[in-house]
Amino acid sequence: MRYLIVILVMASLPACAFGDDNLWLMNASHGEYVFNFYEFDGSTLTYIDTVDCPLTPSQSYGLAYSVDRDTVFWSYAIGSDDSISELDIDFGTDITITVVNTFECPYAGEIRGLDFVDGENAISFTSDPDNMIYTCNADDGTYVSELALGFSNPHPFGVCYDNNGYPHLNEFNGSDIFWYNGVDWNEYANPSSNKGSGMDFYGGYVWETYWTDGVYRFLPDGTGTEFYETPEVGAQLSGLTVFLKSGGGDTGVEPASMGTIKATYR
């Protein structure tokens, strides 16, 4: 049996051992600088553990898991500077998180929600003041490309790419999710209304955090909505990513069924 594990940011609790071939959700939140871990069995989220952030940010934003690198990328601010750090996560008796690399993207006004572009060694992220989705090199943040946003309330936060490679993103001045089909921007009602932050796409569904309360899962047109509560979280949810863990030790995935869930502070 496989499970989804959710990682959220909250106060630290005792750690526990972890099984193999589980689906994990990792989440972060603004105001409590920890990562929270949950697992998902197809219908229920179960709280697993909480781990302190390896750095001390002033804001915590996005998360993105990379199948190719078997690491998690985390966006955050220290003072007025936004950065991305690559994190190695080891699942032993305790979860330990090590910073592998850190870089900035000086061409972008902000770094908020993240999504890793597997196969291209690249990260896409939203930037509110630029009204852009930027894509950068995952090794050093070097500019790769950009996509201008074409909707009426240009304040993007979370972003994820569906199975067709189309971006879906939320924005914090309205209650719609916008998506780009390669030609035009389209929209559908956001189940989180204007309280959604981090997003990801996994198993044919968009996943999105909702305020301090939990995570929505829905089809990439806003239908088929399910809601999973996260009562352990005491602050506004931020970064979110979902991935398969297998084999003990470091995280592992099965690429054929891998997806990513992220959340970001807005």
BAFI-3210 file (N, C-alpha, C; in Angstrom, 3 decimals, decimal comma, padded with zeros to 6 digits):
// residues 266
n [1|2|3|4|5|6|7|8|9|10|11|12|13|14|15|16|17|18|19|20|21|22|23|24|25|26|27|28|29|30|31|32|33|34|35|36|37|38|39|40|41|42|43|44|45|46|47|48|49|50|51|52|53|54|55|56|57|58|59|60|61|62|63|64|65|66|67|68|69|70|71|72|73|74|75|76|77|78|79|80|81|82|83|84|85|86|87|88|89|90|91|92|93|94|95|96|97|98|99|100|101|102|103|104|105|106|107|108|109|110|111|112|113|114|115|116|117|118|119|120|121|122|123|124|125|126|127|128|129|130|131|132|133|134|135|136|137|138|139|140|141|142|143|144|145|146|147|148|149|150|151|152|153|154|155|156|157|158|159|160|161|162|163|164|165|166|167|168|169|170|171|172|173|174|175|176|177|178|179|180|181|182|183|184|185|186|187|188|189|190|191|192|193|194|195|196|197|198|199|200|201|202|203|204|205|206|207|208|209|210|211|212|213|214|215|216|217|218|219|220|221|222|223|224|225|226|227|228|229|230|231|232|233|234|235|236|237|238|239|240|241|242|243|244|245|246|247|248|249|250|251|252|253|254|255|256|257|258|259|260|261|262|263|264|265|266]
n.u [000,837|000,434|001,158|000,258|002,278|002,138|003,786|003,955|004,293|004,946|004,810|007,438|007,268|007,563|009,593|009,151|009,470|009,523|007,620|008,182|007,695|005,725|003,441|004,154|003,342|004,662|004,782|004,864|004,625|003,687|005,039|005,355|008,206|008,714|008,676|005,959|004,910|002,805|000,985|-000,776|-003,416|-005,034|-007,519|-007,386|-005,572|-002,774|-001,135|002,388|005,000|007,002|009,461|012,115|012,798|015,803|017,139|016,745|014,184|012,653|010,301|008,436|007,999|007,583|007,527|009,058|009,334|011,895|011,969|014,107|016,415|015,946|015,510|014,302|013,182|013,125|011,626|012,161|012,419|015,042|015,351|015,110|015,722|014,994|015,387|016,345|016,689|018,195|017,201|018,216|016,510|016,403|015,013|015,095|015,025|014,505|013,492|015,753|017,055|019,066|020,834|021,701|022,405|022,253|020,746|020,104|017,750|018,266|017,036|014,336|011,507|010,326|010,333|008,138|005,709|006,781|007,671|009,167|010,819|011,002|013,393|014,458|016,106|015,301|013,556|010,365|008,828|006,651|006,317|005,132|005,402|006,468|004,603|004,847|005,649|008,652|011,338|014,128|017,584|018,261|020,577|021,906|020,187|020,187|018,699|016,252|013,782|010,623|007,138|004,602|001,869|-001,601|-004,039|-006,729|-006,294|-003,394|-001,707|000,066|000,619|000,862|001,918|001,523|002,128|000,176|-000,595|-000,377|001,544|000,752|000,600|-000,985|-002,231|-002,745|-004,093|-003,920|-005,838|-008,302|-010,741|-010,230|-008,640|-006,069|-005,109|-002,871|-003,033|-001,102|-001,673|-003,727|-004,790|-006,868|-009,602|-010,900|-013,172|-011,741|-011,533|-010,497|-011,156|-010,163|-008,179|-006,206|-002,871|-000,040|000,521|000,253|000,578|-000,662|-001,239|-003,310|-004,715|-005,066|-003,481|-003,863|-003,109|-005,172|-005,634|-005,200|-006,172|-006,122|-005,866|-006,874|-007,966|-008,450|-009,887|-008,312|-010,081|-011,435|-013,465|-014,707|-013,939|-012,120|-011,528|-009,000|-008,351|-005,971|-005,409|-003,270|-001,750|-000,817|-000,533|-000,693|-000,841|001,836|004,470|004,180|004,589|004,370|005,343|006,580|007,890|010,343|012,026|013,412|015,861|017,105|014,710|012,679|011,350|008,820|009,107|007,099|004,664|004,907|004,253|003,844|003,225|002,709|002,928|002,536|003,420|001,403]
n.v [-001,198|002,276|005,543|008,956|011,536|014,385|017,405|019,903|023,212|023,761|023,593|021,699|018,134|014,822|012,604|009,828|006,420|005,550|004,053|002,191|003,024|005,017|007,723|011,051|014,223|017,368|020,349|023,885|026,805|030,229|032,097|030,027|028,434|025,755|022,472|020,438|017,064|014,795|011,758|010,137|007,999|007,663|008,467|009,680|012,040|011,665|012,841|013,013|014,093|016,901|019,198|021,418|024,304|024,431|026,824|030,259|031,930|035,114|035,067|032,307|030,539|028,867|025,298|022,579|019,380|017,437|014,904|014,040|014,827|014,010|015,692|018,518|021,744|024,967|028,075|031,297|034,172|036,078|038,752|041,295|039,855|037,418|033,925|030,663|027,457|024,261|021,217|018,326|015,535|013,259|010,250|008,727|007,212|009,635|012,552|014,267|017,316|018,755|021,513|021,757|023,505|027,000|029,814|032,998|034,898|037,427|038,852|038,710|040,123|038,922|035,708|033,200|030,814|027,511|025,205|022,237|021,501|018,617|016,694|018,857|020,134|022,470|025,181|026,529|029,573|031,925|035,496|038,236|041,225|041,431|040,256|037,661|034,253|032,853|030,842|029,096|027,971|025,050|024,708|027,112|029,278|030,765|032,708|031,322|031,364|033,112|033,666|035,763|036,864|036,855|037,922|039,514|040,180|040,531|039,021|036,698|033,552|030,544|027,860|025,280|022,567|020,832|017,507|017,941|019,805|022,384|025,462|026,073|028,489|030,283|033,376|036,226|038,264|037,570|034,959|032,909|030,289|030,430|029,293|028,308|027,479|027,244|029,026|030,856|032,478|031,016|030,450|029,123|028,511|028,796|026,351|027,030|029,631|032,932|032,203|030,413|029,104|027,533|025,290|022,199|019,489|016,267|012,882|013,355|015,401|018,773|020,077|022,088|024,397|025,598|028,392|028,312|025,833|023,406|021,174|021,312|019,081|018,716|018,349|019,498|021,504|022,564|020,963|017,956|018,132|017,566|017,839|018,057|018,127|019,873|020,036|020,357|022,481|025,794|028,237|030,397|028,516|027,682|026,807|023,772|020,347|017,160|013,757|010,465|008,202|005,760|002,729|003,445|005,515|008,106|010,086|008,478|007,773|006,722|007,277|007,026|007,509|009,809|012,934|016,406|018,393|021,610|024,370|027,831|030,827|033,731]
n.w [000,000|-000,725|000,488|000,961|002,052|003,988|004,531|006,850|008,324|011,680|015,336|016,949|017,365|018,856|016,901|014,569|013,328|009,811|007,213|004,107|000,607|000,702|000,171|000,495|001,911|002,079|003,869|004,448|006,579|007,168|009,778|011,641|011,700|010,578|009,082|008,294|008,290|006,651|005,930|003,271|002,577|000,434|001,177|003,660|005,584|007,645|010,439|010,807|011,622|012,750|011,730|012,347|010,316|008,380|008,206|009,371|008,488|007,566|006,249|004,978|001,996|-000,856|-001,826|-003,570|-004,907|-006,441|-008,728|-010,301|-008,893|-006,332|-004,157|-002,217|-003,064|-001,637|-001,133|000,323|002,517|003,899|005,779|003,413|001,204|-001,182|-001,507|-002,805|-001,536|-001,827|-000,470|001,220|002,332|004,860|005,811|008,548|011,766|012,885|011,070|009,132|007,856|005,431|004,146|000,819|-001,238|-002,058|-003,610|-005,269|-007,298|-009,010|-011,076|-010,684|-009,057|-006,859|-005,199|-005,063|-005,037|-006,038|-008,664|-009,726|-012,756|-014,021|-015,847|-017,120|-015,383|-013,977|-012,354|-011,925|-010,928|-009,248|-009,524|-008,088|-008,300|-010,859|-012,420|-013,510|-014,454|-013,799|-015,057|-013,896|-013,780|-011,918|-010,490|-009,975|-010,174|-012,510|-015,078|-017,223|-018,710|-019,236|-018,509|-019,199|-017,214|-017,871|-016,717|-014,820|-012,127|-011,127|-009,050|-008,339|-006,631|-005,574|-007,768|-010,206|-012,488|-014,829|-016,185|-018,876|-019,081|-018,607|-016,854|-013,700|-011,515|-008,429|-007,050|-004,912|-004,800|-005,564|-006,339|-008,138|-010,063|-012,397|-015,613|-018,217|-021,590|-023,486|-025,429|-024,644|-021,581|-019,116|-016,776|-013,670|-010,922|-007,714|-005,262|-002,767|-002,579|-001,942|-000,204|-000,746|-001,053|-001,384|-004,132|-006,011|-008,390|-008,583|-009,308|-011,136|-009,971|-008,774|-005,938|-003,053|-000,509|002,180|003,863|007,368|007,715|006,210|003,370|000,015|-002,560|-005,998|-009,285|-012,365|-013,223|-011,225|-010,180|-008,459|-005,748|-002,754|000,756|003,218|006,555|008,636|011,596|013,316|012,548|013,254|012,034|009,127|006,179|003,971|001,913|-000,064|-000,903|-002,572|-002,575|-003,432|-001,072|-000,581|000,384|002,718|004,510|002,438|000,539|-001,911|-005,189|-007,568|-010,793|-012,801|-011,598|-010,199|-008,617|-007,643|-004,789|-003,629|-001,306|-000,577|001,194|001,268]
ca.u [000,000|001,172|000,555|000,684|002,725|002,041|004,694|003,476|005,148|004,287|005,704|008,061|006,747|008,481|009,677|008,843|010,024|008,689|007,571|008,620|006,690|004,654|003,297|004,328|003,080|005,505|004,193|005,462|003,664|004,224|004,893|005,924|009,214|008,941|008,011|005,072|004,802|001,611|000,884|-002,107|-003,689|-006,051|-008,729|-007,167|-004,260|-002,351|000,033|003,551|006,096|007,340|010,908|012,484|013,475|017,256|017,558|015,781|013,701|011,650|009,098|008,591|007,147|007,216|008,251|008,933|010,158|012,468|012,178|015,436|017,483|015,543|015,650|013,219|013,575|012,358|011,820|011,972|013,096|015,780|015,338|014,421|016,271|014,378|016,348|015,922|017,646|017,948|017,228|018,240|015,692|016,707|013,962|015,534|014,151|014,130|013,670|016,786|017,058|020,366|020,893|022,683|022,801|021,401|021,007|019,102|017,374|018,200|016,183|012,940|011,131|010,007|010,305|007,044|005,448|007,763|007,438|010,381|010,599|011,817|013,903|015,087|016,928|014,848|012,510|009,483|008,306|005,868|006,819|004,016|005,627|006,798|003,473|005,530|006,236|010,023|011,989|015,561|018,421|018,140|021,879|022,411|019,182|020,344|017,474|016,034|012,677|009,549|005,797|003,814|000,530|-002,562|-005,367|-007,079|-005,805|-002,069|-000,977|000,200|001,371|001,171|001,926|001,802|001,955|-000,614|000,018|-000,144|002,587|000,149|000,643|-002,159|-001,764|-003,738|-003,688|-004,517|-006,821|-009,525|-011,085|-010,103|-007,357|-005,802|-004,246|-002,437|-003,090|-000,110|-002,090|-004,511|-005,069|-008,235|-009,804|-012,002|-013,343|-010,817|-012,210|-009,983|-011,521|-008,949|-007,355|-005,266|-001,462|000,779|-000,148|001,001|-000,234|-000,281|-002,268|-004,432|-005,380|-004,403|-003,509|-003,696|-003,359|-006,268|-005,479|-004,526|-007,098|-005,911|-005,459|-007,862|-007,584|-009,530|-009,518|-007,783|-011,117|-012,078|-014,486|-014,220|-013,202|-012,011|-010,809|-008,344|-008,014|-004,653|-005,632|-002,016|-001,115|-001,274|-000,208|-001,125|-000,066|002,747|004,964|003,602|005,024|004,011|006,238|006,652|009,078|010,493|013,327|014,102|016,919|016,684|013,465|012,736|010,107|008,615|008,858|005,896|003,483|005,321|003,709|004,360|002,286|003,399|002,149|003,378|002,820|001,049]
ca.v [000,000|003,523|006,604|010,320|012,179|015,833|018,082|021,236|023,927|023,931|023,338|020,384|017,034|013,694|011,943|008,407|005,706|005,696|002,904|002,371|003,135|005,891|009,012|012,066|015,623|018,248|021,671|024,929|027,867|031,517|032,394|028,902|028,069|024,307|021,696|019,412|015,894|013,963|010,743|010,049|006,625|007,717|009,098|010,326|012,558|011,322|013,628|012,192|014,705|018,297|019,396|022,825|024,740|024,418|028,215|031,059|032,941|036,080|034,574|031,010|030,607|027,697|024,028|021,767|018,175|017,041|013,473|013,822|015,063|013,443|016,742|019,491|023,144|025,786|029,517|031,988|035,461|036,475|040,193|041,662|039,047|036,128|032,905|029,278|026,473|022,858|020,494|016,870|015,078|011,881|009,652|007,663|007,246|011,037|013,226|015,303|018,153|019,376|022,443|021,330|024,627|028,176|030,844|034,031|035,158|038,886|039,408|038,591|040,962|038,029|034,263|032,710|029,403|026,813|023,885|021,749|021,006|017,411|016,478|020,072|020,706|023,849|025,505|027,635|030,234|033,129|036,774|039,171|042,560|041,339|039,628|036,658|032,978|032,708|029,540|029,286|026,792|024,559|024,683|028,419|030,321|031,500|032,906|030,454|031,867|033,757|033,651|036,866|036,490|037,643|037,969|040,851|040,432|039,917|038,831|035,241|032,948|029,152|027,444|023,875|022,204|019,620|016,452|018,461|020,813|023,700|025,991|026,537|029,287|031,075|034,762|036,567|039,342|037,033|033,595|032,029|029,725|030,733|028,310|028,697|026,301|027,409|030,133|031,828|032,263|030,624|030,475|028,397|028,896|028,173|025,835|027,736|031,039|033,758|031,779|029,389|029,517|026,593|024,383|021,204|018,577|014,880|011,868|013,901|016,430|019,927|020,148|023,484|024,677|026,495|029,200|027,513|024,745|022,124|021,041|020,893|018,322|018,858|018,183|020,760|022,442|022,990|020,026|016,783|018,675|016,924|018,682|017,300|019,055|019,795|020,777|020,586|023,692|026,963|029,459|030,351|027,555|028,233|025,855|022,431|019,424|015,761|012,848|009,107|007,821|004,311|002,144|003,950|006,477|009,268|009,961|007,815|007,915|005,956|008,368|006,880|007,973|010,896|014,274|017,323|019,310|022,701|025,458|029,005|031,910|034,856]
ca.w [000,000|-000,782|001,266|000,703|003,272|003,931|005,435|007,170|009,254|012,968|016,465|016,884|018,149|018,751|015,603|014,580|012,188|008,637|006,336|002,737|-000,451|001,160|-000,477|001,524|001,631|002,883|003,836|005,272|006,871|007,580|011,203|012,381|010,714|010,615|008,045|008,824|007,432|006,727|004,906|002,690|002,153|-000,605|001,693|004,944|005,952|009,002|010,852|011,095|012,364|012,479|011,760|012,219|009,097|008,600|008,305|010,130|007,556|008,007|005,585|004,324|000,820|-001,645|-001,795|-004,783|-004,906|-007,719|-008,949|-010,870|-007,921|-005,049|-003,150|-002,154|-003,163|-000,693|-001,281|001,596|002,623|005,096|005,572|002,177|000,112|-001,451|-001,913|-002,950|-001,047|-002,117|000,791|001,252|003,455|005,210|006,628|009,434|012,937|012,855|009,793|009,168|006,659|005,219|003,026|-000,169|-002,075|-001,937|-004,620|-005,477|-008,690|-008,930|-012,128|-010,258|-007,923|-005,753|-005,447|-004,230|-005,251|-006,873|-009,245|-010,381|-014,113|-014,161|-017,181|-017,618|-014,319|-013,890|-011,393|-012,240|-009,733|-009,493|-009,024|-008,094|-008,865|-012,283|-013,117|-014,323|-014,036|-014,276|-014,946|-013,667|-013,622|-010,549|-009,837|-009,550|-010,329|-013,758|-015,849|-018,382|-019,519|-018,478|-019,080|-018,662|-016,789|-018,620|-016,106|-014,343|-010,762|-011,274|-007,792|-008,290|-005,536|-005,854|-009,175|-010,491|-013,896|-014,968|-016,990|-020,215|-019,005|-018,517|-015,490|-012,958|-010,373|-007,715|-006,823|-003,630|-004,838|-006,131|-005,950|-009,294|-010,484|-013,795|-016,258|-019,555|-022,463|-024,530|-026,290|-023,891|-020,163|-018,799|-015,331|-013,050|-009,525|-006,777|-004,069|-001,596|-002,731|-001,936|000,922|-001,179|-001,186|-002,135|-005,064|-006,764|-009,197|-008,329|-009,513|-011,884|-009,169|-008,183|-004,482|-002,674|000,894|002,500|005,079|008,390|008,028|005,574|001,975|-000,971|-003,743|-006,972|-010,686|-012,902|-013,639|-009,987|-009,736|-007,741|-004,603|-001,445|001,713|004,281|007,630|009,280|012,841|014,038|012,054|013,982|011,303|007,734|005,405|002,987|000,919|-000,072|-001,957|-002,336|-003,286|-002,917|-000,320|-000,577|000,634|003,903|004,226|001,682|-000,189|-003,193|-005,924|-008,772|-011,736|-013,619|-010,882|-009,329|-008,777|-006,650|-004,171|-002,956|-000,776|-000,428|001,967|000,405]
c.u [000,869|000,406|001,081|001,084|002,768|002,991|004,213|004,435|004,389|005,277|006,209|007,395|007,703|008,428|009,336|009,487|009,028|008,767|008,033|007,420|005,469|004,625|003,237|003,900|003,892|004,972|004,965|004,391|004,387|004,002|005,366|006,928|009,675|008,272|007,195|004,901|003,510|001,757|-000,578|-002,326|-004,727|-007,331|-008,492|-005,738|-003,975|-001,101|001,162|004,546|006,251|008,835|011,189|013,085|014,983|017,864|016,489|015,268|012,842|010,301|009,419|007,572|006,868|008,077|008,039|009,876|010,645|012,641|013,612|016,530|017,200|015,815|014,429|013,805|012,593|012,670|011,431|012,667|013,845|016,014|014,545|014,853|015,547|015,430|015,641|017,035|017,212|018,178|017,286|017,495|015,944|015,638|014,527|014,542|013,641|014,288|014,737|016,828|018,392|020,291|022,026|023,257|021,813|021,763|019,865|018,808|017,183|017,356|014,707|012,664|010,828|010,261|009,239|006,831|006,416|007,154|008,706|010,022|011,511|012,171|014,615|015,988|016,591|013,726|011,690|008,957|007,550|006,561|005,725|004,363|005,954|005,641|003,970|005,581|007,627|010,447|013,493|016,274|018,416|019,461|022,284|021,418|019,286|019,031|017,427|014,947|011,658|008,243|005,003|002,406|-000,484|-003,938|-005,501|-006,576|-004,405|-001,274|-000,779|000,938|001,741|001,127|002,189|001,523|001,222|000,080|000,272|000,953|002,053|000,200|-000,742|-001,625|-002,923|-003,218|-004,534|-005,353|-008,153|-009,673|-011,066|-008,710|-007,231|-004,872|-004,035|-002,362|-002,085|-000,410|-002,740|-004,556|-006,561|-008,391|-010,942|-012,024|-012,403|-011,580|-011,736|-010,379|-010,245|-008,028|-006,408|-003,859|-000,713|-000,041|000,824|000,043|000,266|-001,475|-003,493|-005,174|-004,449|-004,560|-003,182|-003,963|-004,494|-006,036|-004,686|-005,180|-006,798|-005,522|-006,661|-007,198|-008,742|-008,983|-009,103|-008,816|-011,917|-013,153|-013,850|-013,476|-013,275|-011,200|-010,276|-007,858|-006,606|-004,723|-004,364|-001,367|-001,702|-000,985|-000,639|-000,227|000,675|003,163|004,395|004,195|004,683|004,899|006,166|007,964|009,161|011,886|014,047|015,174|016,383|015,376|013,687|011,393|010,030|008,218|007,562|004,666|003,770|004,599|004,195|003,234|003,060|002,423|003,062|002,674|002,541|001,058]
c.v [001,244|004,592|007,945|010,953|013,670|016,432|019,506|021,901|024,172|023,612|021,901|019,390|015,854|013,043|010,472|007,759|005,738|004,446|003,244|002,533|003,929|007,164|010,088|013,432|016,457|019,667|022,607|025,959|029,123|031,697|031,286|028,240|026,631|023,699|020,598|018,296|015,136|012,832|010,595|008,648|006,545|008,369|009,931|010,825|012,182|012,106|012,697|012,900|016,157|018,483|020,883|023,110|024,801|025,808|028,976|032,179|033,987|035,778|033,217|030,929|029,230|026,472|023,303|020,574|017,875|015,533|013,213|013,876|014,437|014,421|017,648|020,895|023,990|027,255|030,225|033,339|035,527|037,967|040,502|040,821|037,707|035,157|031,582|028,397|025,079|022,061|018,995|016,425|013,599|011,371|008,465|007,558|008,658|011,549|014,289|016,014|018,874|020,300|022,030|022,528|025,763|029,180|031,846|034,167|036,666|039,548|039,420|039,487|040,151|036,588|033,705|031,211|028,792|025,572|023,466|021,177|019,807|017,181|017,684|020,743|022,180|023,973|026,654|028,236|031,497|034,346|037,817|040,506|042,565|040,787|038,527|035,298|032,933|031,248|029,772|027,946|026,359|024,493|026,031|029,565|031,129|031,543|031,963|031,025|032,542|033,614|034,765|036,392|037,422|037,639|039,231|041,182|039,852|039,870|037,339|034,769|031,507|028,847|025,948|023,620|020,874|018,619|016,867|019,512|022,225|024,203|026,384|027,349|030,016|032,500|035,303|037,842|038,854|035,568|032,636|031,423|029,967|029,668|028,691|027,463|026,352|028,539|031,247|031,467|031,993|030,633|029,552|028,750|028,100|027,654|026,509|029,208|031,873|033,407|030,638|029,945|028,498|025,637|023,334|020,314|017,162|013,976|012,374|015,013|017,608|019,824|021,589|023,644|025,683|027,133|028,428|026,141|023,414|022,236|020,616|020,045|018,389|018,638|019,530|021,600|022,924|022,060|018,863|017,123|017,771|017,846|017,825|018,277|018,804|020,573|021,053|021,914|024,909|028,269|029,289|029,443|028,221|027,127|024,467|021,591|018,000|014,856|011,476|008,901|006,307|003,931|002,629|004,948|007,673|009,007|009,239|007,887|006,885|006,959|008,240|007,441|009,169|012,185|015,125|018,170|020,366|023,638|026,621|030,079|033,094|036,158]
c.w [000,000|-000,034|000,796|002,006|003,077|004,940|005,622|008,133|010,547|014,076|016,440|017,833|018,007|017,379|015,725|013,364|011,038|007,783|004,934|001,810|000,002|000,340|000,602|001,023|002,608|002,741|004,744|005,582|007,310|009,068|012,114|011,440|010,906|009,393|008,715|007,809|007,720|005,721|004,503|002,159|001,049|-000,148|002,947|005,064|007,395|009,336|011,270|012,007|011,958|012,680|011,565|010,849|009,360|008,659|009,081|009,244|008,251|007,376|004,966|003,195|000,214|-001,413|-003,116|-004,679|-006,315|-007,772|-009,383|-009,819|-006,560|-003,909|-003,214|-002,265|-002,358|-000,958|000,006|001,522|003,946|004,946|004,316|000,986|000,003|-001,983|-002,142|-002,407|-001,467|-000,840|000,545|002,504|003,675|006,173|007,387|010,579|013,160|011,428|009,971|007,820|006,574|004,008|002,097|-000,922|-001,861|-003,023|-004,639|-006,972|-008,831|-010,014|-011,738|-009,054|-006,680|-006,188|-004,518|-004,450|-006,246|-007,511|-009,973|-011,737|-014,325|-015,620|-017,759|-016,584|-014,094|-012,871|-011,960|-010,944|-010,124|-008,887|-009,197|-008,752|-010,350|-013,109|-014,049|-013,630|-014,648|-014,176|-014,867|-013,620|-012,160|-009,806|-009,263|-009,728|-011,601|-014,534|-017,040|-019,285|-018,619|-019,242|-018,417|-018,339|-017,444|-018,009|-015,264|-012,944|-010,628|-009,959|-007,564|-007,043|-005,845|-007,334|-009,258|-011,959|-013,988|-015,901|-018,429|-020,243|-018,931|-017,076|-014,976|-011,790|-009,725|-007,536|-005,676|-003,642|-005,386|-005,813|-007,141|-009,377|-011,985|-014,369|-017,718|-020,432|-023,602|-025,479|-025,469|-022,415|-019,975|-017,286|-014,927|-011,566|-008,637|-005,560|-002,782|-001,582|-002,766|-000,770|000,550|-001,300|-002,022|-002,980|-005,589|-007,515|-008,964|-008,613|-010,246|-011,175|-008,890|-006,667|-004,084|-001,186|001,048|003,863|006,119|008,541|007,371|004,118|001,139|-002,047|-004,725|-008,371|-011,278|-013,655|-012,427|-009,470|-008,972|-006,467|-003,379|-000,544|002,849|005,342|008,168|010,599|013,628|013,662|012,743|013,288|009,855|006,917|004,264|002,031|001,070|-001,200|-001,571|-003,171|-002,662|-002,181|-000,318|-000,139|001,868|003,527|003,476|000,938|-001,500|-003,872|-007,033|-009,851|-012,515|-012,930|-009,991|-009,655|-007,641|-006,094|-003,425|-002,312|-000,544|000,380|001,064|001,185]
res [m|r|y|l|i|v|i|l|v|m|a|s|l|p|a|c|a|f|g|d|d|n|l|w|l|m|n|a|s|h|g|e|y|v|f|n|f|y|e|f|d|g|s|t|l|t|y|i|d|t|v|d|c|p|l|t|p|s|q|s|y|g|l|a|y|s|v|d|r|d|t|v|f|w|s|y|a|i|g|s|d|d|s|i|s|e|l|d|i|d|f|g|t|d|i|t|i|t|v|v|n|t|f|e|c|p|y|a|g|e|i|r|g|l|d|f|v|d|g|e|n|a|i|s|f|t|s|d|p|d|n|m|i|y|t|c|n|a|d|d|g|t|y|v|s|e|l|a|l|g|f|s|n|p|h|p|f|g|v|c|y|d|n|n|g|y|p|h|l|n|e|f|n|g|s|d|i|f|w|y|n|g|v|d|w|n|e|y|a|n|p|s|s|n|k|g|s|g|m|d|f|y|g|g|y|v|w|e|t|y|w|t|d|g|v|y|r|f|l|p|d|g|t|g|t|e|f|y|e|t|p|e|v|g|a|q|l|s|g|l|t|v|f|l|k|s|g|g|g|d|t|g|v|e|p|a|s|m|g|t|i|k|a|t|y|r]
***
